[in-house]
């Protein structure tokens, strides 16, 4: 089939690679978000998908809005059979959805209808799900509500951050998307409506969502840190300044000897412990405001922490 691939961040690149490697499909063009400022100099930088497409010599379309007439006219000229999508980052209007004869097919990183929305992997970790996956579905005007072509499953490990889990799903999901394109071309795949039961929503997480509540049980603290790593980044306050928790905490259910109030710190030569609403946790890597990431004991020494000091205030 003749394809126009839509995607923007690094997580979409494996799927683009899989389609470029296919001997059954031609990626005629790529649609991605406009160049965005990045780095200290805030210079405009092309998206990872745009950079990969440029390396492959593929036409790159960067509409400010996918309803722009110039973009729609060019899309009609290319005349794609299907438009596979991975994390494009903009809502597609009906006038664009109607261009390819097989529509737009999205690779979404959840087992639909669970976790519809912008942050499915983060919410799966936050909720303590044991299994997640990826789904390919026909895009319609509702939020991730279209009929599903295929799914894969992925076990969520006890130490998974949302970033690590998303990397695995991006790789396995790339194969699913390529197989979905094959099945659509063959006529062997039929999209089936999503069940009405089991719908959950996964809106984008804010910085406020990533603040650690030390009065919550340790298991909840662990999930918040892992679910918000690497973005938006779990954090707490210490002496009025923001402290980022740059890596998962260690759960310590057997340390009954550490009788710590929520947020209270206990400091030894090689470890920093924090009280929660249940049992304490051990900090691993942290990043003080305006400084580099470092092991928690190094931060404790540099900050001259003492036992009885607190986080969250």
NUMAR-630019 format. One line per 8 residues: number of its first residue (from 0); for each residue x, y, z of N, C-alpha, C, O. Coordinates in steps of 0.2 Angstrom, whole numbers, plus 5000, padded with zeros to 4 digits. Example, Ala and Ser with C-alpha at 12.3 -4.5 7.8 and 13.67 -1.06 7.14 Angstrom:
0 = 5066:4972:5039:5062:4978:5039:5066:4984:5039:5071:4983:5042 ~ 5064:4989:5035:5068:4995:5036:5064:5000:5039:5067:5006:5040
// end
This chain:
0 = 5004:4994:5000:5000:5000:5000:5004:5006:5000:5010:5006:5002 ~ 5001:5012:4998:5005:5018:4998:5003:5021:5004:4997:5022:5006 ~ 5008:5023:5008:5006:5026:5015:5009:5033:5016:5014:5035:5013 ~ 5005:5036:5020:5008:5043:5023:5008:5042:5031:5003:5041:5034 ~ 5014:5042:5034:5015:5040:5041:5014:5047:5045:5017:5052:5043 ~ 5011:5047:5050:5010:5053:5055:5013:5051:5062:5010:5046:5065 ~ 5017:5055:5064:5020:5054:5071:5025:5060:5072:5027:5063:5068 ~ 5027:5060:5078:5031:5066:5080:5037:5064:5085:5043:5065:5083
8 = 5036:5061:5091:5042:5060:5095:5046:5054:5094:5044:5050:5089 ~ 5051:5053:5098:5056:5047:5097:5052:5040:5097:5054:5036:5094 ~ 5047:5040:5101:5043:5034:5102:5040:5031:5096:5038:5026:5095 ~ 5039:5036:5091:5036:5034:5085:5041:5032:5080:5039:5029:5074 ~ 5047:5033:5081:5052:5031:5076:5052:5023:5074:5053:5022:5069 ~ 5052:5019:5079:5052:5012:5078:5047:5010:5073:5048:5005:5069 ~ 5041:5012:5074:5035:5011:5069:5037:5013:5062:5036:5010:5057 ~ 5040:5019:5061:5042:5022:5055:5047:5017:5052:5047:5016:5046
16 = 5052:5015:5056:5057:5011:5054:5054:5004:5051:5056:5002:5046 ~ 5049:5001:5055:5046:4995:5053:5043:4996:5046:5043:4991:5042 ~ 5039:5001:5045:5036:5002:5038:5041:5003:5033:5040:5001:5027 ~ 5046:5007:5034:5051:5008:5029:5055:5002:5027:5057:5001:5021 ~ 5055:4997:5032:5059:4991:5030:5054:4986:5027:5056:4981:5024 ~ 5048:4987:5027:5043:4983:5023:5044:4983:5016:5044:4988:5013 ~ 5043:4977:5013:5044:4976:5006:5037:4976:5002:5036:4975:4996 ~ 5032:4977:5007:5025:4977:5004:5022:4984:5004:5016:4985:5001
24 = 5025:4989:5007:5022:4996:5008:5027:5001:5006:5033:5000:5007 ~ 5024:5007:5003:5028:5012:5001:5026:5018:5006:5021:5020:5006 ~ 5031:5021:5010:5030:5027:5014:5031:5033:5009:5037:5035:5008 ~ 5026:5036:5007:5027:5041:5002:5028:5048:5005:5031:5052:5002 ~ 5026:5049:5011:5027:5055:5015:5026:5054:5022:5023:5049:5024 ~ 5028:5059:5026:5028:5059:5033:5024:5065:5035:5026:5071:5033 ~ 5020:5065:5040:5016:5071:5043:5019:5071:5050:5018:5066:5054 ~ 5021:5077:5052:5023:5078:5059:5022:5085:5062:5020:5089:5058
32 = 5023:5086:5068:5022:5093:5071:5027:5098:5068:5033:5095:5067 ~ 5026:5104:5068:5031:5109:5066:5037:5109:5071:5036:5107:5076 ~ 5043:5111:5068:5049:5112:5072:5047:5116:5078:5043:5120:5078 ~ 5050:5113:5084:5049:5117:5090:5056:5119:5093:5061:5116:5092 ~ 5056:5124:5098:5062:5126:5101:5064:5121:5106:5060:5118:5109 ~ 5071:5120:5106:5074:5115:5111:5081:5117:5113:5084:5121:5110 ~ 5083:5115:5119:5090:5116:5121:5090:5123:5124:5085:5127:5124 ~ 5096:5125:5127:5097:5131:5130:5096:5137:5125:5094:5142:5127
40 = 5098:5136:5119:5098:5141:5114:5091:5142:5111:5089:5147:5108 ~ 5086:5137:5113:5079:5138:5111:5079:5138:5103:5074:5142:5101 ~ 5083:5135:5100:5083:5135:5092:5078:5130:5090:5076:5125:5093 ~ 5075:5131:5084:5070:5127:5081:5073:5120:5079:5078:5120:5076 ~ 5070:5115:5081:5073:5108:5080:5067:5104:5077:5062:5104:5079 ~ 5069:5100:5072:5064:5096:5069:5063:5090:5073:5067:5088:5077 ~ 5057:5087:5073:5055:5081:5077:5059:5075:5075:5062:5075:5070 ~ 5059:5070:5080:5063:5064:5078:5060:5061:5072:5064:5058:5068
48 = 5054:5061:5071:5051:5057:5065:5053:5061:5059:5055:5058:5054 ~ 5053:5068:5059:5055:5072:5053:5062:5071:5052:5064:5070:5046 ~ 5067:5070:5057:5074:5069:5056:5075:5062:5052:5079:5062:5048 ~ 5071:5057:5055:5072:5050:5052:5069:5050:5044:5072:5047:5040 ~ 5064:5054:5043:5061:5054:5036:5066:5058:5032:5067:5056:5026 ~ 5069:5063:5034:5073:5067:5030:5080:5063:5028:5082:5063:5023 ~ 5082:5059:5033:5088:5054:5032:5086:5049:5026:5090:5047:5023 ~ 5079:5047:5026:5077:5042:5021:5075:5045:5015:5073:5042:5010
56 = 5076:5052:5014:5074:5055:5008:5066:5055:5007:5064:5056:5001 ~ 5062:5056:5012:5055:5056:5011:5052:5063:5012:5055:5066:5017 ~ 5047:5064:5009:5044:5071:5009:5041:5072:5017:5038:5067:5019 ~ 5042:5077:5020:5040:5079:5026:5035:5085:5026:5036:5090:5024 ~ 5029:5083:5029:5024:5088:5029:5023:5091:5036:5023:5086:5041 ~ 5023:5097:5038:5023:5100:5044:5017:5105:5045:5019:5111:5047 ~ 5011:5103:5044:5006:5108:5045:5005:5111:5052:5006:5107:5057 ~ 5004:5117:5052:5002:5120:5059:4996:5117:5062:4995:5116:5068
64 = 4991:5116:5057:4985:5112:5059:4983:5107:5053:4984:5109:5048 ~ 4981:5101:5055:4980:5097:5050:4973:5098:5046:4972:5095:5041 ~ 4970:5104:5047:4964:5106:5043:4967:5111:5038:4962:5114:5034 ~ 4973:5113:5038:4975:5118:5033:4974:5116:5026:4976:5110:5025 ~ 4972:5121:5022:4970:5119:5015:4976:5116:5011:4976:5112:5007 ~ 4982:5120:5012:4988:5118:5008:4990:5111:5010:4992:5107:5006 ~ 4989:5109:5017:4991:5102:5019:4986:5097:5016:4988:5092:5013 ~ 4980:5098:5016:4975:5094:5013:4975:5093:5006:4974:5087:5003
72 = 4977:5098:5002:4978:5098:4995:4984:5093:4994:4983:5089:4989 ~ 4989:5094:4997:4995:5090:4996:4994:5083:4998:4996:5078:4994 ~ 4990:5081:5003:4988:5075:5005:4984:5071:5000:4985:5065:4998 ~ 4979:5075:4997:4975:5072:4991:4980:5071:4985:4978:5066:4982 ~ 4985:5075:4984:4989:5074:4978:4993:5067:4979:4994:5063:4974 ~ 4995:5066:4985:4999:5060:4987:4995:5054:4986:4997:5049:4984 ~ 4989:5055:4988:4984:5049:4987:4986:5043:4991:4986:5038:4988 ~ 4986:5043:4997:4988:5037:5001:4982:5032:5002:4977:5034:5002
80 = 4984:5026:5002:4979:5021:5003:4977:5021:5011:4971:5019:5012 ~ 4982:5022:5015:4981:5022:5022:4986:5026:5025:4992:5028:5023 ~ 4984:5029:5031:4989:5033:5035:4990:5031:5042:4986:5032:5046 ~ 4995:5027:5043:4997:5024:5050:4999:5030:5054:5003:5035:5052 ~ 4997:5030:5061:4998:5035:5065:5001:5033:5072:4999:5028:5074 ~ 5007:5036:5074:5009:5035:5081:5011:5041:5084:5016:5045:5082 ~ 5007:5043:5089:5009:5049:5093:5010:5055:5089:5015:5059:5090 ~ 5006:5057:5085:5006:5063:5080:5006:5069:5084:5010:5074:5084
88 = 5001:5069:5089:5000:5075:5093:4995:5081:5091:4995:5086:5094 ~ 4991:5079:5086:4986:5084:5084:4979:5080:5082:4980:5075:5080 ~ 4974:5083:5084:4967:5080:5082:4966:5081:5074:4968:5086:5071 ~ 4964:5075:5071:4963:5075:5064:4956:5076:5063:4951:5073:5065 ~ 4954:5081:5058:4947:5083:5057:4945:5078:5052:4948:5074:5048 ~ 4938:5078:5051:4935:5073:5047:4937:5074:5039:4938:5069:5036 ~ 4938:5080:5037:4940:5081:5031:4947:5078:5029:4948:5076:5023 ~ 4951:5077:5034:4958:5074:5033:4957:5066:5034:4960:5062:5030
96 = 4952:5064:5038:4951:5057:5039:4948:5054:5033:4949:5048:5032 ~ 4945:5057:5029:4942:5055:5023:4946:5054:5017:4944:5051:5012 ~ 4952:5056:5017:4957:5056:5011:4959:5049:5010:4958:5047:5004 ~ 4962:5045:5014:4964:5039:5012:4958:5034:5012:4954:5034:5016 ~ 4959:5029:5007:4953:5025:5006:4952:5020:5012:4947:5017:5014 ~ 4958:5018:5016:4958:5014:5022:4958:5018:5028:4959:5015:5033 ~ 4957:5025:5028:4957:5029:5033:4964:5029:5037:4969:5028:5034 ~ 4964:5032:5043:4970:5033:5047:4970:5027:5053:4965:5027:5056
104 = 4975:5024:5054:4975:5018:5058:4981:5020:5064:4987:5021:5062 ~ 4978:5021:5070:4983:5023:5075:4985:5017:5079:4982:5012:5081 ~ 4992:5017:5081:4995:5013:5086:4995:5016:5093:4998:5022:5094 ~ 4991:5014:5097:4990:5017:5104:4992:5012:5109:4991:5006:5109 ~ 4996:5015:5114:5000:5011:5119:4995:5009:5125:4997:5011:5131 ~ 4990:5005:5124:4986:5002:5129:4981:4997:5126:4981:4996:5120 ~ 4978:4993:5131:4973:4988:5128:4967:4991:5128:4963:4991:5133 ~ 4965:4994:5123:4958:4998:5122:4953:4993:5124:4953:4987:5122
112 = 4947:4996:5127:4946:5003:5129:4949:5006:5135:4947:5011:5137 ~ 4954:5002:5138:4957:5005:5144:4962:5010:5142:4965:5010:5137 ~ 4962:5016:5146:4967:5021:5145:4967:5024:5138:4972:5025:5135 ~ 4961:5027:5137:4961:5031:5131:4963:5038:5133:4962:5041:5138 ~ 4968:5041:5128:4970:5048:5130:4978:5048:5129:4981:5044:5125 ~ 4980:5054:5131:4987:5056:5129:4993:5052:5133:4998:5052:5131 ~ 4991:5049:5139:4996:5046:5143:4994:5039:5146:4994:5038:5152 ~ 4993:5035:5141:4991:5028:5143:4996:5024:5147:4994:5021:5152
120 = 5002:5025:5145:5007:5021:5149:5008:5023:5156:5009:5020:5161 ~ 5009:5030:5157:5010:5033:5163:5004:5031:5168:5005:5029:5174 ~ 4998:5031:5165:4992:5030:5170:4992:5022:5171:4989:5020:5177 ~ 4994:5018:5167:4994:5011:5168:4999:5009:5174:4997:5005:5178 ~ 5005:5013:5174:5009:5012:5180:5007:5015:5186:5007:5012:5192 ~ 5004:5021:5186:5001:5024:5192:4995:5020:5195:4994:5020:5201 ~ 4991:5016:5191:4986:5012:5193:4988:5006:5196:4984:5002:5199 ~ 4994:5004:5195:4997:4997:5197:4995:4992:5193:4994:4986:5195
128 = 4993:4993:5186:4991:4987:5182:4997:4982:5181:5003:4984:5181 ~ 4995:4976:5181:5000:4971:5180:5002:4970:5173:5007:4967:5171 ~ 4997:4971:5168:4998:4970:5161:4995:4976:5157:4990:4978:5159 ~ 4999:4978:5152:4996:4983:5147:4998:4980:5140:4998:4974:5139 ~ 4998:4984:5136:4999:4982:5129:4999:4988:5124:4999:4994:5126 ~ 4997:4986:5118:4996:4991:5112:4991:4989:5108:4990:4983:5107 ~ 4987:4993:5105:4982:4992:5100:4982:4996:5094:4984:5002:5094 ~ 4980:4993:5088:4979:4997:5082:4972:4998:5081:4968:4993:5082
136 = 4970:5004:5079:4963:5005:5078:4961:5010:5073:4966:5014:5072 ~ 4955:5010:5070:4953:5015:5065:4952:5021:5069:4947:5021:5073 ~ 4955:5027:5067:4953:5033:5070:4947:5036:5067:4945:5036:5061 ~ 4943:5038:5072:4937:5042:5071:4937:5048:5075:4942:5049:5078 ~ 4932:5052:5075:4932:5058:5078:4931:5058:5086:4933:5063:5089 ~ 4929:5052:5089:4930:5052:5096:4937:5050:5099:4941:5049:5095 ~ 4938:5051:5105:4944:5050:5108:4946:5043:5109:4944:5039:5113 ~ 4950:5040:5104:4953:5033:5104:4947:5028:5105:4948:5023:5108
144 = 4942:5030:5101:4936:5026:5102:4934:5021:5096:4929:5018:5096 ~ 4939:5021:5091:4937:5018:5085:4938:5010:5086:4941:5008:5090 ~ 4936:5007:5081:4936:4999:5081:4943:4997:5080:4947:5000:5077 ~ 4945:4991:5084:4951:4989:5085:4953:4983:5080:4949:4979:5078 ~ 4959:4984:5077:4962:4979:5072:4966:4973:5076:4964:4967:5074 ~ 4970:4975:5080:4974:4970:5083:4977:4973:5090:4977:4979:5091 ~ 4980:4968:5094:4983:4970:5100:4989:4966:5102:4989:4960:5099 ~ 4993:4968:5106:4998:4964:5109:4998:4966:5116:4996:4971:5118
152 = 5001:4961:5120:5001:4962:5128:5008:4963:5130:5013:4960:5127 ~ 5009:4966:5136:5016:4967:5139:5015:4967:5146:5011:4971:5149 ~ 5019:4963:5150:5019:4963:5157:5022:4969:5160:5028:4971:5157 ~ 5019:4972:5165:5023:4978:5168:5027:4975:5174:5024:4972:5179 ~ 5033:4977:5174:5038:4974:5179:5037:4979:5185:5035:4984:5185 ~ 5039:4976:5191:5039:4979:5197:5043:4985:5197:5042:4990:5201 ~ 5049:4986:5193:5053:4992:5193:5052:4996:5187:5056:5000:5186 ~ 5047:4994:5183:5046:4998:5177:5045:5006:5178:5040:5007:5182
160 = 5048:5010:5175:5046:5017:5174:5042:5017:5168:5042:5013:5164 ~ 5038:5023:5167:5034:5023:5161:5038:5024:5155:5036:5022:5150 ~ 5044:5027:5156:5049:5028:5150:5051:5021:5148:5052:5020:5142 ~ 5053:5017:5152:5056:5010:5150:5050:5006:5147:5052:5002:5142 ~ 5044:5006:5150:5039:5002:5148:5037:5005:5141:5036:5001:5136 ~ 5037:5011:5140:5035:5014:5133:5040:5012:5128:5038:5011:5122 ~ 5047:5012:5130:5052:5010:5125:5050:5002:5122:5051:5001:5116 ~ 5048:4998:5127:5047:4991:5125:5041:4991:5120:5041:4987:5115
168 = 5036:4995:5122:5029:4995:5118:5031:4998:5112:5027:4996:5107 ~ 5035:5003:5111:5036:5006:5105:5039:5001:5100:5038:5001:5094 ~ 5044:4996:5102:5047:4991:5098:5042:4986:5096:5041:4984:5090 ~ 5038:4983:5101:5034:4978:5099:5028:4980:5096:5025:4977:5091 ~ 5026:4987:5097:5020:4990:5094:5022:4991:5086:5017:4991:5082 ~ 5028:4992:5085:5030:4993:5078:5028:4987:5074:5026:4988:5068 ~ 5030:4981:5076:5028:4975:5073:5021:4975:5072:5018:4972:5066 ~ 5017:4976:5077:5010:4976:5077:5007:4981:5071:5002:4979:5067
176 = 5009:4987:5071:5007:4991:5066:5008:4989:5059:5004:4989:5054 ~ 5015:4986:5058:5016:4984:5051:5012:4978:5049:5010:4977:5044 ~ 5011:4973:5054:5006:4968:5053:4999:4970:5051:4996:4967:5047 ~ 4997:4975:5055:4990:4978:5053:4990:4981:5046:4985:4980:5043 ~ 4995:4984:5044:4995:4986:5037:4995:4981:5032:4991:4981:5027 ~ 4998:4975:5034:4998:4969:5029:4991:4966:5029:4988:4965:5024 ~ 4988:4966:5035:4981:4963:5035:4976:4967:5032:4971:4964:5029 ~ 4977:4974:5032:4972:4978:5029:4973:4977:5021:4968:4977:5018
184 = 4979:4977:5019:4980:4976:5012:4977:4970:5009:4974:4969:5004 ~ 4978:4964:5013:4976:4958:5011:4968:4957:5012:4965:4953:5009 ~ 4965:4961:5016:4958:4960:5017:4957:4955:5022:4951:4953:5023 ~ 4962:4953:5026:4961:4948:5031:4960:4950:5038:4958:4947:5043 ~ 4960:4957:5039:4959:4960:5046:4952:4964:5045:4951:4968:5041 ~ 4948:4963:5050:4942:4967:5051:4942:4970:5058:4943:4967:5063 ~ 4941:4977:5058:4941:4981:5064:4935:4979:5068:4930:4980:5065 ~ 4936:4978:5074:4930:4976:5078:4929:4982:5084:4933:4984:5086
192 = 4922:4983:5085:4921:4989:5089:4923:4987:5096:4923:4982:5098 ~ 4925:4993:5100:4928:4992:5107:4922:4990:5111:4916:4993:5110 ~ 4923:4986:5116:4917:4985:5121:4915:4992:5125:4920:4996:5126 ~ 4909:4992:5127:4907:4998:5130:4909:4998:5138:4910:5003:5141 ~ 4911:4992:5140:4913:4992:5147:4921:4992:5147:4924:4990:5143 ~ 4923:4994:5153:4930:4995:5154:4934:5001:5151:4940:5001:5151 ~ 4930:5006:5150:4933:5012:5147:4936:5016:5153:4933:5017:5158 ~ 4943:5018:5152:4946:5022:5157:4950:5027:5153:4952:5026:5147
200 = 4951:5033:5156:4954:5039:5153:4961:5040:5155:4962:5039:5161 ~ 4965:5043:5151:4972:5044:5153:4974:5051:5150:4978:5051:5145 ~ 4972:5056:5154:4974:5063:5151:4981:5064:5153:4984:5061:5157 ~ 4984:5069:5149:4991:5071:5150:4992:5073:5158:4988:5076:5161 ~ 4998:5071:5160:4999:5072:5167:5002:5079:5168:5006:5081:5164 ~ 5000:5083:5173:5003:5089:5174:5009:5089:5179:5010:5084:5182 ~ 5013:5094:5180:5018:5095:5185:5015:5094:5192:5018:5090:5196 ~ 5009:5096:5193:5006:5096:5199:5004:5088:5201:5005:5086:5207
208 = 5002:5084:5196:5001:5077:5197:5007:5073:5199:5006:5068:5202 ~ 5013:5076:5197:5019:5072:5199:5022:5074:5206:5027:5071:5207 ~ 5019:5078:5210:5021:5080:5216:5020:5074:5221:5014:5071:5221 ~ 5025:5072:5225:5024:5066:5229:5021:5068:5235:5022:5073:5239 ~ 5016:5064:5237:5012:5065:5244:5015:5059:5248:5013:5054:5248 ~ 5019:5062:5253:5022:5057:5258:5018:5054:5263:5019:5049:5266 ~ 5011:5057:5263:5007:5054:5268:5003:5048:5265:5000:5044:5268 ~ 5004:5047:5258:5001:5041:5255:5005:5035:5256:5011:5035:5259
216 = 5002:5029:5256:5006:5023:5257:5012:5022:5252:5013:5025:5247 ~ 5017:5018:5255:5024:5018:5251:5022:5015:5244:5026:5017:5239 ~ 5018:5011:5243:5016:5008:5236:5014:5013:5232:5016:5013:5226 ~ 5010:5018:5234:5007:5024:5230:5013:5028:5228:5014:5031:5223 ~ 5018:5030:5233:5023:5034:5232:5028:5031:5226:5030:5034:5221 ~ 5029:5024:5227:5033:5021:5222:5029:5021:5215:5033:5023:5210 ~ 5023:5021:5214:5019:5021:5208:5020:5028:5205:5021:5029:5199 ~ 5019:5033:5209:5019:5040:5207:5026:5041:5204:5027:5044:5198
224 = 5032:5039:5207:5038:5040:5205:5040:5037:5198:5042:5040:5194 ~ 5038:5030:5198:5039:5027:5192:5035:5029:5186:5037:5029:5180 ~ 5028:5031:5188:5024:5033:5182:5026:5040:5180:5024:5041:5174 ~ 5029:5044:5184:5031:5051:5181:5038:5051:5179:5040:5057:5178 ~ 5041:5045:5178:5048:5045:5176:5048:5043:5169:5046:5037:5168 ~ 5051:5046:5164:5055:5053:5165:5051:5059:5165:5053:5064:5167 ~ 5044:5059:5162:5040:5065:5162:5033:5064:5165:5031:5058:5164 ~ 5031:5069:5168:5034:5076:5169:5039:5076:5175:5042:5081:5176
232 = 5041:5070:5178:5046:5070:5183:5043:5071:5190:5041:5076:5192 ~ 5044:5066:5194:5041:5066:5201:5046:5071:5205:5052:5071:5204 ~ 5042:5074:5210:5046:5079:5213:5043:5080:5220:5037:5078:5222 ~ 5047:5083:5225:5045:5085:5231:5048:5092:5233:5052:5094:5229 ~ 5046:5094:5239:5050:5100:5241:5054:5099:5247:5053:5095:5251 ~ 5060:5102:5247:5065:5102:5253:5067:5109:5254:5071:5112:5250 ~ 5066:5111:5260:5068:5118:5262:5066:5123:5257:5069:5128:5255 ~ 5060:5122:5254:5056:5127:5250:5058:5127:5243:5056:5130:5238
240 = 5063:5122:5241:5065:5121:5234:5063:5114:5231:5062:5110:5235 ~ 5062:5114:5225:5060:5108:5222:5066:5103:5221:5071:5105:5219 ~ 5064:5097:5223:5069:5091:5223:5066:5086:5218:5061:5083:5220 ~ 5069:5084:5212:5066:5079:5208:5069:5072:5210:5075:5071:5212 ~ 5064:5068:5210:5066:5061:5211:5067:5057:5205:5063:5056:5201 ~ 5074:5057:5203:5076:5055:5196:5076:5048:5195:5077:5046:5189 ~ 5074:5044:5199:5074:5036:5198:5070:5033:5204:5068:5036:5209 ~ 5067:5027:5202:5062:5024:5207:5065:5024:5214:5071:5023:5215
248 = 5061:5024:5219:5063:5023:5226:5063:5015:5227:5061:5012:5223 ~ 5066:5014:5233:5066:5007:5235:5061:5006:5240:5061:5009:5245 ~ 5057:5001:5240:5052:4999:5245:5055:4995:5250:5060:4991:5249 ~ 5054:4997:5256:5057:4993:5262:5052:4991:5267:5051:4993:5273 ~ 5048:4986:5265:5042:4984:5270:5045:4980:5276:5041:4980:5281 ~ 5051:4978:5276:5054:4975:5282:5057:4979:5287:5060:4977:5292 ~ 5058:4986:5285:5062:4990:5290:5057:4993:5295:5056:4999:5295 ~ 5054:4989:5299:5050:4992:5305:5054:4996:5310:5051:5000:5314
256 = 5061:4995:5310:5065:4999:5314:5065:5006:5313:5067:5010:5317 ~ 5064:5008:5306:5064:5015:5304:5057:5018:5305:5053:5017:5301 ~ 5056:5020:5311:5049:5023:5313:5049:5031:5311:5051:5035:5315 ~ 5047:5032:5305:5048:5039:5302:5041:5041:5300:5036:5038:5298 ~ 5040:5048:5302:5033:5051:5300:5033:5052:5293:5039:5052:5290 ~ 5028:5053:5290:5027:5055:5282:5032:5061:5281:5031:5066:5283 ~ 5037:5059:5276:5041:5065:5274:5047:5065:5278:5052:5069:5276 ~ 5047:5062:5284:5053:5063:5288:5059:5059:5286:5058:5053:5283
264 = 5065:5062:5286:5071:5059:5283:5075:5055:5289:5076:5058:5294 ~ 5078:5050:5287:5084:5047:5291:5090:5046:5286:5089:5043:5281 ~ 5095:5048:5289:5101:5048:5284:5107:5044:5288:5108:5045:5293 ~ 5110:5040:5284:5116:5036:5286:5121:5038:5281:5120:5042:5276 ~ 5127:5035:5281:5133:5036:5277:5131:5034:5270:5133:5038:5265 ~ 5127:5029:5269:5126:5026:5262:5119:5026:5260:5117:5023:5254 ~ 5114:5029:5264:5107:5029:5262:5103:5035:5265:5105:5038:5270 ~ 5098:5036:5261:5093:5041:5263:5086:5038:5263:5084:5036:5258
272 = 5083:5038:5269:5076:5035:5270:5071:5040:5271:5073:5046:5274 ~ 5065:5039:5268:5060:5044:5269:5053:5040:5272:5052:5035:5270 ~ 5050:5043:5277:5044:5040:5279:5038:5041:5275:5038:5047:5271 ~ 5033:5037:5274:5027:5037:5271:5021:5036:5275:5022:5035:5281 ~ 5015:5035:5272:5010:5034:5276:5009:5026:5278:5005:5024:5282 ~ 5014:5022:5276:5015:5015:5278:5022:5014:5280:5024:5017:5285 ~ 5026:5010:5276:5033:5009:5278:5037:5014:5274:5035:5017:5269 ~ 5044:5015:5277:5048:5019:5273:5051:5017:5267:5050:5011:5265
280 = 5053:5022:5263:5056:5020:5256:5063:5023:5256:5065:5028:5260 ~ 5068:5021:5252:5074:5023:5251:5075:5027:5245:5073:5025:5239 ~ 5078:5033:5245:5079:5037:5239:5085:5034:5235:5090:5032:5238 ~ 5085:5035:5229:5090:5032:5225:5094:5038:5222:5098:5041:5225 ~ 5091:5040:5216:5094:5046:5213:5090:5052:5213:5084:5052:5212 ~ 5092:5058:5214:5089:5064:5215:5092:5070:5211:5098:5069:5209 ~ 5088:5075:5210:5091:5081:5206:5088:5087:5209:5083:5089:5208 ~ 5093:5090:5213:5091:5097:5216:5090:5102:5211:5092:5102:5205
288 = 5086:5107:5213:5084:5112:5208:5090:5116:5205:5094:5118:5209 ~ 5091:5116:5199:5097:5120:5196:5103:5116:5196:5109:5118:5194 ~ 5103:5109:5198:5109:5105:5198:5108:5099:5194:5103:5097:5192 ~ 5114:5095:5194:5114:5088:5190:5111:5083:5195:5110:5083:5201 ~ 5109:5078:5191:5106:5071:5195:5112:5068:5199:5118:5068:5196 ~ 5111:5066:5204:5116:5063:5209:5113:5058:5213:5107:5058:5214 ~ 5117:5053:5216:5114:5048:5221:5112:5052:5227:5115:5057:5229 ~ 5107:5049:5230:5104:5053:5236:5109:5054:5242:5109:5059:5245
296 = 5113:5049:5243:5118:5050:5249:5123:5056:5247:5125:5060:5252 ~ 5125:5057:5241:5129:5063:5239:5125:5069:5240:5128:5074:5242 ~ 5119:5069:5238:5115:5075:5239:5114:5077:5247:5115:5082:5249 ~ 5113:5071:5251:5113:5072:5258:5119:5075:5261:5118:5080:5265 ~ 5125:5073:5259:5131:5076:5261:5132:5083:5259:5134:5087:5263 ~ 5130:5085:5253:5131:5091:5251:5126:5096:5254:5128:5102:5255 ~ 5120:5094:5255:5115:5098:5258:5116:5098:5266:5112:5102:5269 ~ 5120:5094:5269:5121:5093:5276:5114:5091:5279:5112:5094:5284
304 = 5111:5086:5276:5105:5083:5279:5107:5080:5286:5112:5077:5287 ~ 5102:5080:5290:5102:5076:5296:5096:5073:5297:5090:5075:5295 ~ 5096:5067:5301:5090:5064:5303:5085:5068:5306:5087:5072:5310 ~ 5078:5068:5304:5073:5072:5307:5071:5078:5302:5066:5081:5303 ~ 5076:5079:5297:5074:5084:5292:5068:5081:5288:5067:5075:5288 ~ 5065:5085:5284:5058:5083:5281:5058:5085:5273:5062:5089:5271 ~ 5055:5081:5270:5053:5082:5263:5046:5084:5263:5042:5082:5267 ~ 5044:5088:5258:5037:5090:5257:5035:5096:5260:5029:5098:5259
312 = 5039:5099:5263:5038:5106:5267:5043:5111:5265:5042:5117:5267
// end
